[in-house]
Amino acid sequence: MRNVRFSRDGWKAMLVTVTILALILTGMFTLSLKKPAMAKAEVDKSEVEALVKKATLIFANSIPHDKFLSSSASVVELNITDNGIEAIVNTEQTFVLDYNTPYDEPYLKGMMQKLRDDKSISSVEEVSIANEYMKERAAAIQYEMENPSTVYCTYKLIASSLEEAQKGNFTVYIWTNIDRTQNGVIENWIPADFYSSTDEEMAKKGYEGLDTYVSAVQQAYTEAKQNKIEKGK
């Protein structure tokens, strides 16, 4: 009986020892798995930062008729979660306007077309106001064609997952204290700007806006003349 009791006690002791060893080995195995996961997360963050910079510059440099001389991007905030990726990116861009002549600018082309087509702007004063306005605009465009400008802009980019970011699929926001609205999207590295008018749309605005400008200036002239007459009385 004593030998039997001893054998059972020994079996229990061995069982406890094996259980403890199993727990220790399991813990060691778990820790060994965590290290590669941490390393992977670091690689992913570096990869995502590169993807976000690339997407930001593709989007920022897609403005029609801007010739970019230099562009840079810096990631100031990057969050990678199970729900996707969010990044805030600062950009610095130096550019000149890219037209053959100032009169190729769509808004100005629209105004010139209006003056040719619409005889409602026909008096000497009206034509003079229109020509002076177009001349001033052409001079401003010429200046920007010859003198580089530098702009700074902050964007927020969102991707639903790392896989989508790798495909070049992002939602883009202008990110300032004033304007935090959706600005566009990038799909397969191709940007679509929600707020960039086409050349045709800009030409139409110029065409339709010349009347309004001429009328406003005429009214200001009339009021100024009237005030001068009243002061002279």
Legacy VTK file of the C-alpha trace (Angstrom):
# vtk DataFile Version 3.0
C-alpha trace
ASCII
DATASET POLYDATA
POINTS 233 float
0.000 0.000 0.000
2.780 2.381 0.854
4.420 1.682 -2.462
1.135 2.275 -4.235
0.558 5.577 -2.388
4.124 6.656 -3.194
3.659 5.842 -6.853
0.473 7.871 -7.066
2.048 10.833 -5.291
5.013 10.645 -7.637
2.708 10.551 -10.665
0.941 13.675 -9.408
4.246 15.455 -8.858
5.374 14.527 -12.353
2.065 15.785 -13.775
2.485 19.176 -12.043
6.080 19.426 -13.259
5.094 18.618 -16.849
2.249 21.137 -16.682
4.580 23.896 -15.483
7.087 23.045 -18.196
4.330 23.128 -20.779
3.224 26.567 -19.600
6.796 27.841 -19.692
7.356 26.475 -23.189
4.034 27.927 -24.364
4.976 31.324 -22.974
8.383 31.180 -24.634
6.781 30.165 -27.918
4.292 33.058 -27.662
7.068 35.550 -26.989
9.050 34.208 -29.924
6.059 34.884 -32.164
5.620 38.474 -30.976
9.081 39.606 -32.048
8.559 39.042 -35.794
5.149 40.772 -35.513
6.779 43.871 -34.054
9.422 43.855 -36.762
6.721 43.505 -39.426
4.803 46.473 -37.989
7.936 48.617 -38.265
8.452 47.599 -41.896
4.800 48.264 -42.663
4.990 51.760 -41.157
7.999 52.619 -43.280
6.278 51.215 -46.354
3.061 53.107 -45.649
4.963 56.355 -45.128
6.549 55.958 -48.565
3.162 55.170 -50.143
1.527 58.184 -48.495
4.281 60.554 -49.661
4.001 59.219 -53.203
0.212 59.598 -53.251
0.334 63.122 -51.819
2.798 64.405 -54.402
0.930 62.749 -57.269
-2.244 64.486 -56.119
-0.656 67.851 -55.289
1.229 68.001 -58.604
-1.812 67.209 -60.739
-3.011 70.825 -61.019
-3.471 71.688 -64.719
-1.127 74.308 -66.225
1.216 74.365 -63.215
4.765 73.376 -64.109
6.366 72.129 -60.893
10.055 72.887 -60.526
10.400 71.097 -57.182
8.121 69.227 -54.778
8.633 67.650 -51.384
6.428 65.958 -48.801
6.869 65.200 -45.105
4.605 62.956 -43.037
3.765 64.689 -39.751
1.265 62.122 -38.486
0.668 58.492 -39.439
-1.881 56.140 -37.871
-2.149 52.497 -38.948
-5.058 50.574 -37.429
-7.304 47.652 -38.240
-9.723 50.174 -39.754
-7.189 51.516 -42.224
-4.566 54.220 -42.616
-4.692 57.937 -41.859
-1.847 60.330 -42.538
-1.303 64.085 -42.395
1.298 65.290 -44.874
2.902 68.690 -45.422
3.955 69.651 -48.948
6.209 72.346 -50.391
5.992 73.062 -54.120
7.695 75.560 -56.392
6.098 76.138 -59.797
5.448 78.492 -62.692
2.325 78.796 -64.821
2.711 76.738 -67.975
1.149 78.530 -70.991
2.604 79.436 -74.371
1.183 82.956 -73.944
-0.920 84.584 -71.193
-3.867 84.625 -73.586
-3.952 80.813 -73.535
-5.228 80.941 -69.952
-8.834 79.589 -70.147
-10.573 82.345 -68.141
-8.907 85.038 -70.235
-9.721 83.155 -73.443
-13.370 83.085 -72.386
-13.427 86.861 -71.855
-11.796 87.489 -75.226
-14.372 85.248 -76.906
-17.181 87.145 -75.167
-15.871 90.457 -76.456
-15.753 89.081 -80.007
-19.173 87.385 -79.903
-21.421 89.579 -77.775
-22.243 93.039 -79.085
-23.857 94.023 -75.766
-20.382 95.261 -74.803
-20.152 97.807 -77.571
-19.792 101.337 -76.281
-16.344 102.931 -76.221
-16.377 102.969 -72.427
-17.476 99.321 -72.151
-14.854 98.076 -74.603
-12.189 100.149 -72.854
-13.104 98.655 -69.441
-13.050 95.111 -70.847
-9.719 95.568 -72.629
-8.081 97.130 -69.582
-9.274 94.250 -67.378
-7.948 91.622 -69.796
-4.659 93.497 -70.146
-4.180 93.515 -66.354
-5.015 89.816 -66.111
-2.618 88.958 -68.949
0.175 90.876 -67.181
-0.456 88.963 -63.938
-0.375 85.628 -65.783
2.827 86.597 -67.615
4.456 87.426 -64.283
3.564 83.986 -62.877
4.867 82.324 -66.045
8.266 83.934 -65.523
8.598 84.063 -61.735
8.432 80.870 -59.649
6.017 80.743 -56.739
6.299 78.482 -53.698
3.205 77.155 -51.977
2.764 75.148 -48.797
-0.199 72.868 -48.264
-1.268 70.225 -45.766
-3.247 67.176 -46.829
-4.928 64.364 -44.969
-4.930 61.002 -46.757
-7.078 58.025 -45.833
-6.861 54.453 -47.141
-9.145 51.664 -45.999
-6.266 49.187 -45.680
-2.606 48.602 -46.465
-3.653 46.649 -49.538
-5.641 49.650 -50.848
-2.706 51.953 -50.119
-0.420 49.660 -52.091
-2.859 49.889 -55.012
-2.740 53.684 -54.775
-6.313 54.160 -53.558
-6.739 57.122 -51.183
-9.284 59.734 -50.178
-7.674 63.182 -49.954
-8.631 66.162 -47.795
-7.276 69.691 -47.636
-6.259 69.933 -43.997
-6.074 73.460 -42.570
-7.725 75.251 -39.681
-10.205 76.721 -42.153
-10.793 74.025 -44.771
-10.971 70.368 -43.752
-13.148 69.171 -46.595
-12.731 66.335 -49.030
-10.622 67.524 -51.935
-10.356 64.493 -54.182
-9.493 60.837 -54.558
-6.662 58.760 -55.971
-7.525 55.476 -57.625
-4.741 53.245 -58.919
-2.364 56.213 -58.552
-4.561 58.411 -60.784
-5.821 61.587 -59.036
-9.275 63.114 -59.402
-9.598 66.643 -58.007
-13.104 67.546 -56.879
-12.413 71.283 -56.946
-10.401 71.729 -60.124
-12.456 73.137 -62.995
-11.748 72.000 -66.535
-10.431 74.439 -69.130
-13.886 74.494 -70.722
-15.538 75.358 -67.411
-13.046 78.149 -66.736
-13.507 79.577 -70.237
-17.267 79.571 -69.695
-16.838 81.439 -66.398
-14.698 84.050 -68.136
-17.232 84.356 -70.941
-20.144 84.801 -68.523
-18.252 86.973 -66.048
-17.097 89.755 -68.374
-20.544 91.369 -68.548
-20.786 91.413 -64.759
-17.363 92.994 -64.384
-17.958 95.685 -67.006
-21.360 96.568 -65.483
-19.883 96.812 -61.985
-17.060 99.107 -63.128
-19.476 101.280 -65.110
-21.692 101.650 -62.057
-18.693 102.622 -59.937
-17.686 105.234 -62.546
-21.218 106.638 -62.607
-21.399 106.866 -58.821
-17.985 108.520 -58.663
-19.032 111.117 -61.256
-22.271 111.785 -59.413
-20.456 112.244 -56.109
-18.043 114.659 -57.754
-20.921 116.703 -59.183
-22.692 116.844 -55.830
-19.532 117.940 -54.035
-19.036 120.695 -56.609
-22.461 122.236 -55.925
LINES 1 234
233 0 1 2 3 4 5 6 7 8 9 10 11 12 13 14 15 16 17 18 19 20 21 22 23 24 25 26 27 28 29 30 31 32 33 34 35 36 37 38 39 40 41 42 43 44 45 46 47 48 49 50 51 52 53 54 55 56 57 58 59 60 61 62 63 64 65 66 67 68 69 70 71 72 73 74 75 76 77 78 79 80 81 82 83 84 85 86 87 88 89 90 91 92 93 94 95 96 97 98 99 100 101 102 103 104 105 106 107 108 109 110 111 112 113 114 115 116 117 118 119 120 121 122 123 124 125 126 127 128 129 130 131 132 133 134 135 136 137 138 139 140 141 142 143 144 145 146 147 148 149 150 151 152 153 154 155 156 157 158 159 160 161 162 163 164 165 166 167 168 169 170 171 172 173 174 175 176 177 178 179 180 181 182 183 184 185 186 187 188 189 190 191 192 193 194 195 196 197 198 199 200 201 202 203 204 205 206 207 208 209 210 211 212 213 214 215 216 217 218 219 220 221 222 223 224 225 226 227 228 229 230 231 232
